[in-house]
């Protein structure tokens, strides 16, 4: 009996340890860099000790930036809180991320501000994958944007590295990085209610709770490892993932904003039966973010197209649209693209555009079809 009790207690302790070790969505340890180096580990703003920033390892010319600091006549912006890091030429920061589940998908969210270099980019790597995220376009007027990137975990412990591959004449020129977070993605499965995956956009990257600008999903994000499961960003510019806490969305908790006109598009490929009729239904609107004026969304289903205009007063609202088509192939590409270029009326510079949400595709033979 005593042995049984000991084994039972041991199993409870083991289970509790397992729960404690599970990966938790949110900021990575010291992901906002509010814990910084000691003064002896700095030379001005330059971090001299690779292990000076708690939870991080630095390489190359890395600066620890405090909000309000100036570089010549330029005010260096810190996206959130009081501190951030800046990566000079070939500089990087690294953190070991533990307790991942091999085979699960994860999204990385981080905020970045461009400084004095014009063609800045960031190389994001998670053992053994990597990708380059361009930062030539700043989409908001406040000086920074939040970006998402996703990966398939192939190990339960990985090294996250954010590297600036820049070669600016000034080695101190480089992006400022802040608020690094991760989230487990739960790729939605197909159901008999919708032939499209994640048509309501409820599954997507982590949005930092105290931010009000959404998260950019960069270009050329394939659906296999997309921060927006099921969808590809197949355009020259990014799209933006919005939350209902800070924006007006037509349905549910999240939606997509096409912020860069014809350079901003999402797509998904779906299995269809040639000769069969289908109905693509969706909602478009504005995000209640002062994006005013005439908007136009082009919806494509294979060779068929529907242009849906929307007049926005910038204070929220939406309408539904329907595209009926006959499939000509066993695979049909569904695409949403904005044909209008808009900027917010409150600052006249931040890119914005129509919101797309609540997308469904069904065969007209389905008894569940309701338009």
Secondary structure, 3 states (H helix, E strand, C coil): CHHHHHHHHHHHHHHHHHHHHCCCCEECCCCCCCCCCCHHHEECCEECCCCCCCCCEEECCEEEEECCCEECCEECCCCCCCEEEEECCCCEEEEEECCCCCCCEEEEEEEEECCCCCCCEEEEEECCEEEEEECCCCCCCCCEEEEEEEEECCCCCEEEEEECCCCCCCCCCCCEEEEEEEEEECCCCCECCECCCCCCCCCCCCCCCCCCCCEEECCCECHHHCCCCCCEECCCCCEEEEECCCCCCCCCCEEEECCCHHHCEEEEEEECCCCCEEEEEEEEEECCCCCEEEEEEEEEECCEEEEEEEEEECCCEEEEEEEEEECCCCEEEEEEEECCCEECCCCCCCEECCEEEEEEEEECCCCCCCC
